[in-house]
Amino acid sequence: MGGIAVKGRRGFISPPRKREGILPELQSMALDEDDLVRSVIKQSLFEFTREFWSEVVPEASYVPNWHIKYVCDSIQEEVELILAGKPKRYDYIIINMPPVTLKSVISNVMLNGWLWARAPHMSFIGCAYSQDAILKIARKANDLIKSDKYQRVFPCVRIRGDMDAVGAFGTTAGGIRFSVGMQGSITSKHGHVVVVDDPLNPQEARSVAETLQAKRIIFETLPNRKKDVKITPTFVIMQRLSEDDPSGDVLALAKEGRLRVKYICLPAEDQEWVNPPELRKYYRQQRGLLFPARLDEQVLAEFKVSGEYFYAGQYDQRPVPAGGGMFKTDCLVRDKECPDPANPKLWVKQVRYWDKAGTQKGGCFTVGVRMGKDLDGRFWVIHVDRFQKEASGREARIKEVAGIDREYVVVGVEQEPGSGGKESAANTVRNLAGFRVVKDVPTGDKTARADVYATQVNGGNVYLAREGIIDKLPEKWWRAYIEEVMLFWFGKYKDQVDSSSGAFKVLTGNNIRFGFYRRSSVVRRAR
């Protein structure tokens, strides 16, 4: 067939089927409009999205922007391997994008329709944070495929009459679309393409139970629900809501070399963490904005009023605001000469406070923060010892570090609630016979305990001693410490903050003391 395609307001259109004054032998060369549309959009998810936009979002006109084509092409690149039956290049494709940038429309609606236009026998699994949320999206996909235009352009794709529920509908060619919330069952469902679209509700992002459930589905359940795990990757398209969200876990495993990940990060405004970095050139062409037609300066300013945590996660694609959340790490004072930690005459007091964990591999860290108050009333983080060991190895390390710190450094020991916490603290006290020990019983939640220490950090009265100032102890600790403090409360680990809060509490009094300490009027007596 032949003919000239003209790009119109609603996509690609061809000349009319019947034309006056055209020779009969040329009339046969005129392309039917549907043939032309079919020939173009079957080769491009992006062109498919443009062509069928009005079928999915009839209430709003299609607004072009560079990121739409980039995201469509990035997804299509991996789906083409599935269509060809070739091994996947990545285990996960992570795309972090703000709201109203079409992530659900592209990944969970258009992709489904385009996949069946290419291969109506294939199965598609779409997931979201709740069953209600994914069913709304699935209904759009169902409406798209049933639309007059889609059925006219792709007559080979027909929905089966006996499988036409919103949560699970299929084609006469054998393809099925399953839609599952993070709390729902995915048993006996298998897909060639698996898409997770916003696995966490932004309003419940701080819920540990919701986060763990989403991770179980993504990491444990979905790999077993693929037609061929060697061919099918997992697409995760979401806003960043915490360092410990599913995106964060995937990226951490990729950093360790345990997963192959394709990572795309598109914050609402130009930031240094845009990924791939070369995409920043498009931001610069648009006043530093991702999608100015929908998220311009005025709109973003209104969202910023809603709160810095809200904006940092959903729009900046960074779990906490730049510079820190509760802790403004920009206020941590560096590059100052620290008084000699080995000379107790230069200090009001020094303490090494231990926040203990009992895991040898994985899980939380045991952390001992050495902190001191100098004669000018400044607080110094002198050293951080951080490791993962089982109980006996942990106690041995705590005693070893106490010997290196010397007797003028008080050892703070956290006593957690319950009989197990009391026994653990008592064991550590016995293990440290001969050293000055303070047993601390925390009250309130971690945030409340950290708040007092955060006041001093944000006031510029907390200093970091240079790395390597303590002989025989690991030198490199700054980076991990600053990062954890900056990400608190939304970070994956909180051990260093807990240890710092405890050390600060011991330095400022009100604790139960053991060993060489004498009780004073400001010390709470043990009962």
C-alpha positions as CSV (number, residue, x, y, z in Angstrom):
1,M,0.0,0.0,0.0
2,G,1.0,3.6,-0.4
3,G,-0.1,7.1,0.4
4,I,0.9,10.2,2.2
5,A,0.4,10.4,6.0
6,V,-0.4,13.8,7.5
7,K,0.0,14.2,11.3
8,G,-3.2,15.7,12.5
9,R,-4.5,17.1,15.8
10,R,-5.5,13.6,17.0
11,G,-2.8,11.5,15.4
12,F,-1.9,10.2,12.0
13,I,-4.6,10.6,9.3
14,S,-4.5,9.6,5.7
15,P,-6.2,11.2,2.7
16,P,-9.9,10.4,2.2
17,R,-10.7,6.9,1.0
18,K,-12.5,8.3,-2.1
19,R,-10.9,11.1,-4.0
20,E,-12.2,13.1,-6.9
21,G,-9.9,13.6,-9.9
22,I,-7.4,10.8,-9.0
23,L,-6.7,8.2,-11.5
24,P,-8.2,4.8,-10.6
25,E,-4.7,3.1,-10.7
26,L,-3.6,5.6,-8.0
27,Q,-6.7,5.2,-5.9
28,S,-5.6,1.7,-4.9
29,M,-2.5,3.2,-3.4
30,A,-4.4,5.4,-0.9
31,L,-4.0,4.1,2.6
32,D,-7.0,3.5,4.7
33,E,-6.8,5.6,7.9
34,D,-7.0,2.6,10.2
35,D,-4.3,0.7,8.2
36,L,-2.0,3.7,8.5
37,V,-2.7,4.1,12.2
38,R,-2.1,0.4,12.7
39,S,1.1,0.3,10.7
40,V,2.6,3.2,12.8
41,I,1.5,2.6,16.3
42,K,2.1,-1.1,16.4
43,Q,5.8,-0.2,16.2
44,S,5.8,2.5,18.9
45,L,4.3,2.6,22.4
46,F,4.8,6.3,22.3
47,E,2.7,6.8,19.1
48,F,0.1,4.4,20.5
49,T,-0.2,6.6,23.6
50,R,-0.6,9.7,21.5
51,E,-3.1,8.1,19.1
52,F,-5.4,6.6,21.8
53,W,-5.0,9.4,24.4
54,S,-8.6,10.6,23.9
55,E,-10.0,7.1,24.4
56,V,-8.3,6.9,27.9
57,V,-8.4,10.5,29.1
58,P,-11.3,12.1,27.1
59,E,-11.6,15.0,29.6
60,A,-8.2,16.4,28.9
61,S,-6.2,17.2,25.7
62,Y,-2.9,15.4,25.1
63,V,-0.1,17.7,26.1
64,P,3.3,16.8,24.6
65,N,6.5,16.7,26.6
66,W,9.9,15.0,26.1
67,H,9.6,12.7,29.1
68,I,6.5,10.9,27.7
69,K,8.5,9.6,24.7
70,Y,11.5,8.8,26.9
71,V,9.5,6.7,29.3
72,C,7.5,5.0,26.6
73,D,10.7,4.2,24.6
74,S,12.5,2.9,27.8
75,I,9.6,0.6,28.6
76,Q,9.2,-0.6,25.0
77,E,12.9,-1.4,24.8
78,E,12.5,-4.1,27.5
79,V,9.1,-5.3,26.3
80,E,10.5,-5.9,22.8
81,L,12.8,-8.6,24.4
82,I,9.8,-10.3,25.9
83,L,8.0,-10.2,22.6
84,A,11.1,-11.8,20.9
85,G,11.5,-14.4,23.7
86,K,15.0,-13.2,24.5
87,P,16.6,-13.1,27.9
88,K,16.0,-10.0,30.0
89,R,18.8,-7.5,30.5
90,Y,17.5,-6.3,33.8
91,D,15.8,-7.8,36.8
92,Y,14.0,-4.6,37.6
93,I,13.2,-1.4,35.7
94,I,12.7,1.4,38.3
95,I,11.0,4.6,37.2
96,N,10.5,7.3,39.8
97,M,8.2,10.1,38.7
98,P,5.9,12.6,40.4
99,P,2.1,12.5,40.2
100,V,0.2,13.8,37.1
101,T,3.1,12.9,34.8
102,L,1.2,10.0,33.2
103,K,3.1,7.1,34.8
104,S,-0.1,5.1,35.4
105,V,-1.6,5.9,32.0
106,I,1.6,4.8,30.2
107,S,2.6,1.8,32.3
108,N,-0.7,0.2,33.3
109,V,-3.2,1.3,30.6
110,M,-1.5,2.1,27.3
111,L,1.1,-0.6,27.7
112,N,-1.6,-3.2,28.1
113,G,-3.4,-2.1,25.0
114,W,-0.3,-1.8,22.9
115,L,1.0,-5.3,24.1
116,W,-2.2,-6.9,22.9
117,A,-2.1,-5.1,19.6
118,R,1.3,-6.8,19.1
119,A,0.5,-10.1,20.8
120,P,-3.1,-10.7,21.9
121,H,-2.2,-14.1,23.4
122,M,0.1,-12.5,26.1
123,S,-0.8,-12.1,29.8
124,F,-0.4,-8.8,31.8
125,I,-0.2,-8.4,35.5
126,G,-0.9,-4.9,36.9
127,C,-0.4,-4.0,40.6
128,A,-1.0,-1.0,42.8
129,Y,-1.2,-0.2,46.5
130,S,-4.8,-1.2,46.9
131,Q,-7.4,-3.2,45.0
132,D,-9.6,-0.1,44.5
133,A,-6.7,1.8,43.0
134,I,-5.7,-0.9,40.5
135,L,-9.3,-1.6,39.5
136,K,-9.7,2.1,38.5
137,I,-6.7,1.7,36.3
138,A,-7.9,-1.7,34.9
139,R,-11.2,-0.2,34.0
140,K,-9.5,2.3,31.8
141,A,-7.5,-0.4,30.1
142,N,-10.7,-2.4,29.6
143,D,-12.5,0.6,28.2
144,L,-9.6,1.3,25.8
145,I,-9.7,-2.1,24.3
146,K,-13.5,-2.1,23.9
147,S,-13.5,1.4,22.4
148,D,-14.8,1.6,18.8
149,K,-11.5,3.1,17.6
150,Y,-9.3,0.3,19.1
151,Q,-11.7,-2.4,17.8
152,R,-11.7,-0.8,14.4
153,V,-7.9,-0.6,14.3
154,F,-7.1,-3.9,15.9
155,P,-10.1,-6.2,15.0
156,C,-8.0,-9.3,16.0
157,V,-8.2,-8.2,19.7
158,R,-11.5,-9.2,21.2
159,I,-12.5,-9.5,24.9
160,R,-13.9,-12.9,25.8
161,G,-17.5,-12.7,27.0
162,D,-16.9,-15.3,29.7
163,M,-13.9,-13.4,31.1
164,D,-14.8,-9.7,31.3
165,A,-14.5,-8.8,34.9
166,V,-12.5,-5.6,35.6
167,G,-10.1,-7.5,37.9
168,A,-9.5,-10.2,35.3
169,F,-10.4,-9.9,31.6
170,G,-9.0,-11.8,28.7
171,T,-8.9,-12.0,24.9
172,T,-10.2,-14.6,22.6
173,A,-6.6,-15.3,21.6
174,G,-5.8,-16.4,25.2
175,G,-4.3,-13.2,26.7
176,I,-5.4,-12.2,30.2
177,R,-5.1,-9.0,32.3
178,F,-4.9,-9.6,36.0
179,S,-5.2,-6.6,38.4
180,V,-4.0,-7.1,42.0
181,G,-3.7,-4.8,45.0
182,M,-0.7,-5.2,47.4
183,Q,-3.1,-6.8,49.9
184,G,-4.8,-9.1,47.4
185,S,-4.1,-12.6,46.3
186,I,-2.0,-13.4,43.2
187,T,-2.2,-17.1,43.4
188,S,-2.4,-19.0,40.1
189,K,-1.9,-15.8,38.1
190,H,1.0,-15.6,35.6
191,G,2.1,-12.9,33.3
192,H,4.5,-12.2,30.4
193,V,4.6,-8.5,31.5
194,V,4.5,-7.5,35.2
195,V,4.0,-3.8,36.2
196,V,3.9,-2.5,39.8
197,D,2.4,1.0,39.7
198,D,2.7,2.9,43.1
199,P,2.9,0.0,45.5
200,L,2.6,2.3,48.5
201,N,-0.2,4.8,49.4
202,P,1.5,8.1,50.0
203,Q,-0.7,8.6,53.0
204,E,0.5,5.3,54.5
205,A,4.1,5.4,53.5
206,R,5.3,5.5,57.1
207,S,3.4,2.3,57.9
208,V,5.9,-0.5,58.5
209,A,3.3,-3.2,57.9
210,E,2.2,-1.7,54.5
211,T,5.8,-1.3,53.4
212,L,6.8,-4.9,54.3
213,Q,3.7,-6.3,52.6
214,A,4.5,-4.4,49.4
215,K,8.1,-5.7,49.5
216,R,6.9,-9.3,50.0
217,I,4.7,-9.0,46.9
218,I,7.4,-7.5,44.8
219,F,10.4,-9.6,45.9
220,E,8.8,-12.9,47.0
221,T,5.5,-13.3,45.1
222,L,5.8,-11.7,41.7
223,P,9.0,-13.5,40.6
224,N,7.0,-16.8,40.9
225,R,4.1,-15.3,38.9
226,K,6.0,-14.8,35.7
227,K,5.5,-17.0,32.7
228,D,9.3,-17.1,32.3
229,V,11.5,-15.4,35.0
230,K,14.5,-15.5,32.6
231,I,12.6,-13.3,30.1
232,T,10.3,-11.1,32.2
233,P,11.7,-8.2,34.3
234,T,9.6,-6.4,36.9
235,F,8.6,-2.8,36.1
236,V,8.2,-0.7,39.3
237,I,6.9,2.8,38.6
238,M,6.4,4.9,41.7
239,Q,7.1,8.1,43.7
240,R,9.9,7.9,46.2
241,L,8.3,7.9,49.7
242,S,11.2,6.8,51.9
243,E,14.7,5.4,51.6
244,D,13.3,2.1,52.7
245,D,10.5,1.9,50.1
246,P,10.6,-0.8,47.3
247,S,12.6,1.5,45.0
248,G,15.2,2.0,47.7
249,D,15.6,-1.7,48.4
250,V,16.0,-2.5,44.7
251,L,18.6,0.3,44.3
252,A,20.5,-0.8,47.4
253,L,20.7,-4.4,46.1
254,A,21.8,-3.1,42.7
255,K,24.6,-1.2,44.4
256,E,25.7,-4.4,46.1
257,G,25.8,-6.1,42.7
258,R,22.9,-8.5,43.6
259,L,20.4,-7.2,41.0
260,R,20.6,-5.8,37.5
261,V,18.6,-2.6,37.5
262,K,17.6,0.0,34.9
263,Y,17.0,3.2,36.8
264,I,15.1,6.3,35.7
265,C,14.6,9.2,38.1
266,L,12.6,12.2,37.0
267,P,12.0,14.8,39.8
268,A,9.6,17.7,39.2
269,E,12.5,20.1,39.2
270,D,16.1,19.8,37.9
271,Q,18.2,18.1,40.6
272,E,21.6,16.5,40.6
273,W,20.0,13.1,41.1
274,V,18.1,13.2,37.8
275,N,18.9,9.8,36.2
276,P,20.3,9.2,33.6
277,P,22.2,12.5,34.1
278,E,22.1,13.5,30.5
279,L,18.3,14.1,30.8
280,R,19.1,17.3,32.7
281,K,19.5,19.1,29.4
282,Y,15.7,18.8,28.8
283,Y,15.1,20.4,32.2
284,R,17.4,23.3,31.3
285,Q,15.3,23.9,28.1
286,Q,12.2,24.2,30.2
287,R,13.1,26.6,33.0
288,G,14.4,23.7,35.1
289,L,11.1,21.9,35.1
290,L,10.1,18.3,34.1
291,F,6.6,19.0,32.8
292,P,5.8,22.8,32.9
293,A,2.5,22.3,31.2
294,R,1.2,20.5,34.3
295,L,3.7,21.3,37.0
296,D,4.8,24.9,36.6
297,E,6.4,27.1,39.2
298,Q,3.1,28.2,40.6
299,V,1.7,24.7,41.0
300,L,4.9,23.4,42.6
301,A,4.9,26.4,45.0
302,E,1.4,25.4,46.2
303,F,2.6,21.8,46.7
304,K,5.6,22.9,48.7
305,V,3.3,24.6,51.2
306,S,1.8,21.2,51.9
307,G,5.0,20.3,53.7
308,E,8.7,19.6,52.9
309,Y,8.5,15.9,53.5
310,F,5.4,15.6,51.2
311,Y,7.2,17.6,48.5
312,A,10.6,15.9,48.9
313,G,9.2,12.4,48.4
314,Q,6.4,12.8,45.8
315,Y,7.8,15.6,43.7
316,D,11.6,15.7,44.3
317,Q,11.9,11.9,44.3
318,R,14.1,12.1,47.3
319,P,12.9,10.7,50.7
320,V,13.8,13.8,52.7
321,P,14.2,17.5,51.9
322,A,17.6,18.6,50.6
323,G,19.9,19.3,53.6
324,G,18.0,16.9,55.8
325,G,14.6,16.5,57.5
326,M,14.6,16.5,61.3
327,F,18.4,16.9,61.2
328,K,19.7,19.7,59.0
329,T,23.0,18.0,58.2
330,D,24.2,21.2,56.6
331,C,24.5,22.5,60.1
332,L,26.9,19.8,61.3
333,V,30.2,21.6,61.7
334,R,33.2,20.1,60.0
335,D,36.8,21.1,59.3
336,K,37.3,22.4,62.9
337,E,40.2,21.3,65.1
338,C,38.9,18.8,67.7
339,P,40.4,18.8,71.2
340,D,42.6,15.8,71.7
341,P,40.2,12.9,72.7
342,A,43.1,11.2,74.6
343,N,43.5,14.2,77.0
344,P,40.5,14.0,79.4
345,K,41.5,17.4,80.8
346,L,40.2,19.0,77.6
347,W,36.7,17.6,78.0
348,V,33.8,17.9,80.4
349,K,32.9,14.3,79.6
350,Q,33.2,11.7,76.9
351,V,30.8,8.7,76.3
352,R,30.6,5.8,73.9
353,Y,26.9,4.8,73.7
354,W,25.9,1.4,72.3
355,D,22.7,0.7,70.4
356,K,22.8,-3.1,70.1
357,A,21.5,-5.5,67.4
358,G,22.0,-9.2,67.3
359,T,22.2,-10.0,63.6
360,Q,25.4,-11.2,62.0
361,K,24.4,-10.7,58.3
362,G,21.8,-8.3,57.3
363,G,19.3,-6.5,59.5
364,C,20.2,-3.7,61.9
365,F,23.6,-2.6,62.9
366,T,25.2,-2.5,66.4
367,V,26.4,1.0,66.7
368,G,28.7,2.7,69.3
369,V,28.9,6.5,68.9
370,R,31.6,8.2,70.9
371,M,30.6,11.7,71.7
372,G,32.1,14.4,73.9
373,K,31.4,17.8,75.4
374,D,34.4,20.1,75.4
375,L,35.2,22.9,77.8
376,D,33.5,25.4,75.6
377,G,30.2,23.5,75.7
378,R,30.5,22.2,72.2
379,F,29.4,18.6,71.4
380,W,31.7,16.5,69.2
381,V,30.9,13.2,67.4
382,I,34.4,11.7,67.8
383,H,34.0,8.3,66.3
384,V,31.3,5.8,65.2
385,D,31.9,2.0,65.4
386,R,29.3,0.2,63.3
387,F,29.0,-3.6,62.6
388,Q,26.8,-6.6,62.3
389,K,27.6,-9.5,64.6
390,E,25.8,-12.2,66.6
391,A,25.5,-11.7,70.4
392,S,28.8,-13.2,71.5
393,G,30.8,-11.4,68.8
394,R,29.0,-8.2,69.6
395,E,29.8,-8.3,73.3
396,A,33.5,-9.1,72.5
397,R,33.7,-6.1,70.1
398,I,32.1,-3.8,72.7
399,K,34.7,-4.8,75.3
400,E,37.5,-4.4,72.7
401,V,36.4,-0.9,71.8
402,A,36.0,0.0,75.5
403,G,39.7,-1.0,76.0
404,I,40.8,1.3,73.1
405,D,38.7,4.2,74.3
406,R,40.3,3.9,77.8
407,E,38.7,4.3,81.2
408,Y,37.9,8.0,81.0
409,V,35.3,7.3,78.3
410,V,32.0,6.4,79.9
411,V,30.2,3.4,78.3
412,G,26.5,3.9,77.7
413,V,24.3,0.8,77.4
414,E,20.7,0.9,76.2
415,Q,18.3,-1.2,78.2
416,E,15.3,-2.0,76.0
417,P,11.8,-2.8,77.6
418,G,11.0,-6.2,78.9
419,S,12.9,-9.0,80.6
420,G,15.0,-9.7,77.5
421,G,16.2,-6.1,77.4
422,K,17.1,-6.1,81.1
423,E,19.0,-9.3,80.7
424,S,20.9,-8.1,77.6
425,A,21.9,-4.8,79.4
426,A,23.0,-6.8,82.5
427,N,25.1,-9.1,80.4
428,T,26.9,-6.1,78.8
429,V,27.5,-4.5,82.2
430,R,29.0,-7.7,83.5
431,N,31.1,-8.0,80.4
432,L,32.5,-4.5,81.0
433,A,33.6,-5.0,84.6
434,G,36.4,-2.5,85.3
435,F,34.9,0.2,83.1
436,R,32.6,3.0,83.9
437,V,29.1,2.0,82.6
438,V,25.9,3.9,82.4
439,K,22.7,2.0,81.8
440,D,20.0,4.0,80.0
441,V,16.3,3.2,79.9
442,P,14.9,5.0,76.8
443,T,11.4,6.6,77.1
444,G,9.2,7.7,74.3
445,D,9.6,6.9,70.6
446,K,12.8,7.2,68.6
447,T,11.7,10.6,67.1
448,A,11.0,12.1,70.5
449,R,14.4,10.9,71.8
450,A,16.2,12.3,68.7
451,D,14.5,15.7,68.9
452,V,16.7,17.0,71.8
453,Y,19.9,16.0,69.9
454,A,18.5,17.5,66.6
455,T,18.1,20.8,68.4
456,Q,21.9,21.0,69.0
457,V,22.7,19.8,65.5
458,N,20.4,22.3,63.8
459,G,21.8,25.0,66.1
460,G,25.3,24.4,64.8
461,N,26.6,23.2,68.1
462,V,27.5,19.6,67.0
463,Y,30.9,19.1,65.4
464,L,32.4,16.1,63.6
465,A,35.9,15.1,64.5
466,R,38.1,14.2,61.6
467,E,38.2,10.6,60.6
468,G,41.0,8.5,61.9
469,I,41.4,10.5,65.1
470,I,41.1,7.4,67.2
471,D,44.0,4.9,66.7
472,K,43.2,1.2,66.1
473,L,39.5,1.9,65.1
474,P,38.0,2.1,61.6
475,E,38.7,5.5,60.0
476,K,35.8,5.8,57.5
477,W,32.5,6.6,59.2
478,W,31.5,10.2,58.1
479,R,29.6,9.3,55.0
480,A,27.4,6.6,56.5
481,Y,26.8,8.8,59.6
482,I,25.8,11.9,57.7
483,E,23.6,10.0,55.3
484,E,21.7,8.2,58.0
485,V,21.2,11.4,60.1
486,M,20.0,13.3,57.0
487,L,17.5,10.6,56.1
488,F,16.0,10.2,59.6
489,W,13.0,9.3,60.0
490,F,12.5,8.1,56.4
491,G,15.8,6.2,56.1
492,K,16.3,2.5,56.2
493,Y,18.6,2.5,59.3
494,K,18.1,4.5,62.5
495,D,20.8,2.9,64.7
496,Q,23.4,5.7,64.5
497,V,20.7,8.3,65.3
498,D,19.5,6.2,68.3
499,S,23.1,5.8,69.5
500,S,23.8,9.5,69.1
501,S,20.6,10.4,71.0
502,G,21.6,8.1,73.8
503,A,25.1,9.5,73.9
504,F,23.8,13.0,74.1
505,K,21.4,12.0,76.9
506,V,24.3,10.5,78.9
507,L,26.4,13.6,78.4
508,T,23.6,15.8,79.7
509,G,22.8,13.7,82.8
510,N,19.7,11.8,84.2
511,N,20.9,8.2,84.0
512,I,21.6,5.1,86.1
513,R,25.3,4.7,86.7
514,F,27.5,1.7,87.5
515,G,31.2,1.1,88.0
516,F,33.4,4.0,89.2
517,Y,30.6,6.6,89.0
518,R,29.2,8.3,92.1
519,R,25.6,9.4,92.2
520,S,24.9,13.1,92.2
521,S,21.9,15.2,92.8
522,V,21.1,15.4,89.1
523,V,21.3,11.6,88.6
524,R,18.1,9.5,88.8
525,R,18.5,6.8,91.4
526,A,18.0,3.2,90.5
527,R,15.1,1.5,92.2
